[in-house]
Amino acid sequence: QLVYLPEGKALLATIKEKRGRYVQSFTQVRRLVEAGQRDEAIRHMTADTLPALDALQEPILALGALQKQVVQSSGAEAKSRIDLATRIMLVSAALALLAGVGSARAITRSITQPIKQALHLAQRVAQGDLTARVSTRGRDDLARLLGALQTMNGNLVQIIDGVRSGSE
């Protein structure tokens, strides 16, 4: 059904009723013309058929206005839903961007922190400080690099201790 609102159904019922009156009056005018009663046909047309046509046009125009109102309301509802979907997409994109930036920072830190520790240990060893210690966590390549540097540092301490004890 194209007309589903109670107001629209009431207007359709009114249109049907007024159309019946108009068709009945117009049919009477046609019979009068066919019977050669032209003056009586004009009088009936003016007195009954044209007012019936005017009365028929009123609910038709009202139904058109109702349909226009329904279309505008539906359009406004669709626009509202589109606006909501747009806002949801923008918020989702912003959250995804924040999650991406946060993940990038975490990944960057997980790489740069061990490299900074390795650099710090290498600089202290280069300055002759063999007491530096580094804590290693994890099993990735950077953790193994830190472990190897720590082992190298320990081995250097043993070599130096061996050289010292040999020279005494």
C-alpha positions in Angstrom: 0.0 0.0 0.0 1.3 3.4 -1.0 -1.0 5.2 1.5 -0.4 3.8 5.0 -1.0 6.8 7.4 -4.5 7.1 8.9 -4.8 10.7 7.5 -4.0 9.4 4.0 -6.5 6.6 4.2 -9.2 9.1 5.4 -8.3 11.4 2.4 -8.5 8.5 0.0 -12.0 7.6 1.3 -13.0 11.2 0.9 -11.6 11.3 -2.7 -13.5 8.1 -3.5 -16.8 9.5 -2.2 -16.4 12.9 -3.9 -15.2 11.2 -7.1 -18.4 9.1 -7.1 -20.5 12.3 -6.8 -18.5 14.0 -9.6 -18.8 10.9 -12.0 -22.5 10.7 -11.3 -23.0 14.4 -12.0 -20.8 14.3 -15.2 -22.7 11.2 -16.4 -25.9 13.1 -16.0 -24.5 16.0 -18.0 -23.4 13.6 -20.8 -26.9 12.1 -20.9 -28.5 15.5 -21.1 -26.1 16.4 -24.0 -26.8 13.2 -25.8 -30.6 13.8 -25.4 -30.2 17.2 -27.0 -31.0 19.1 -23.8 -28.0 21.4 -24.0 -29.3 24.3 -21.8 -30.3 21.8 -19.1 -26.8 20.2 -19.4 -25.1 23.6 -19.0 -27.3 24.4 -16.0 -26.5 21.0 -14.4 -22.8 21.4 -15.2 -22.7 24.8 -13.6 -24.8 24.0 -10.6 -23.6 20.5 -9.8 -20.7 19.1 -11.8 -18.2 22.0 -11.5 -18.8 22.3 -7.7 -18.4 18.5 -7.4 -15.1 18.8 -9.3 -13.9 21.6 -7.0 -14.9 19.5 -4.0 -13.0 16.5 -5.5 -9.8 18.6 -5.9 -9.6 19.6 -2.3 -8.9 16.2 -0.8 -6.6 15.4 -3.8 -4.5 18.5 -3.0 -4.6 17.6 0.7 -3.3 14.1 -0.2 -0.6 15.6 -2.3 0.4 17.9 0.6 0.4 14.9 3.0 2.6 12.9 0.6 5.0 15.9 0.3 5.1 16.1 4.1 5.8 12.3 4.4 8.6 12.6 1.8 10.2 15.6 3.6 10.0 13.8 6.9 11.5 10.6 5.4 14.2 12.7 3.8 15.0 14.4 7.1 15.1 11.0 8.8 17.4 9.6 6.1 19.7 12.7 6.5 19.8 12.3 10.2 20.8 8.6 9.8 23.4 9.6 7.3 24.8 12.3 9.6 24.9 9.7 12.5 26.7 7.2 10.3 29.2 9.9 9.2 29.9 10.8 12.9 30.3 7.2 13.8 32.8 6.7 10.9 34.7 9.8 11.9 34.9 8.7 15.5 36.0 5.2 14.4 38.6 6.6 12.1 39.9 8.9 14.9 40.1 5.9 17.3 41.8 3.8 14.7 44.3 6.6 14.2 45.0 6.9 17.9 45.4 3.2 18.2 47.8 3.2 15.3 49.8 6.0 16.8 49.8 4.3 20.2 51.0 1.0 18.6 53.6 2.8 16.6 55.0 4.5 19.8 55.0 1.2 21.7 56.8 -0.6 18.8 59.3 2.2 18.5 60.0 2.2 22.2 60.4 -1.6 22.2 63.1 -1.1 19.6 64.8 2.1 20.8 65.1 1.3 24.5 67.2 -1.8 24.1 69.3 -0.1 21.5 69.9 2.8 23.9 70.9 0.3 26.6 73.3 -1.4 24.2 74.8 2.0 23.2 75.1 3.0 26.9 76.9 -0.3 27.7 79.2 0.0 24.7 80.1 3.6 25.6 80.9 2.7 29.3 83.1 -0.2 28.1 84.8 2.1 25.6 85.5 4.5 28.5 87.0 1.6 30.5 84.1 1.1 32.9 83.5 -2.7 33.0 81.1 -2.6 36.0 78.1 -1.6 33.9 75.3 -4.1 33.9 72.2 -4.3 31.6 69.0 -6.2 32.3 67.7 -8.2 29.4 64.1 -9.2 29.0 62.6 -11.1 26.2 63.9 -13.4 23.5 64.0 -11.1 20.5 67.1 -10.1 18.6 67.6 -7.0 20.7 67.4 -8.9 23.9 70.0 -11.4 22.5 72.2 -8.4 21.5 72.1 -7.0 25.0 72.9 -10.5 26.4 75.8 -10.8 24.1 77.1 -7.4 25.1 76.7 -8.3 28.7 78.6 -11.6 28.1 81.3 -9.7 26.2 81.6 -7.3 29.2 81.9 -10.2 31.6 84.5 -11.8 29.4 86.5 -8.6 29.2 86.5 -8.4 33.0 87.8 -12.0 33.2 90.5 -11.3 30.6 91.6 -8.2 32.5 91.6 -10.0 35.8 93.6 -12.8 34.2 96.1 -10.3 32.8 96.4 -8.5 36.2 96.9 -11.8 38.1 99.5 -12.9 35.5 101.5 -9.7 35.8 101.6 -9.8 39.6 
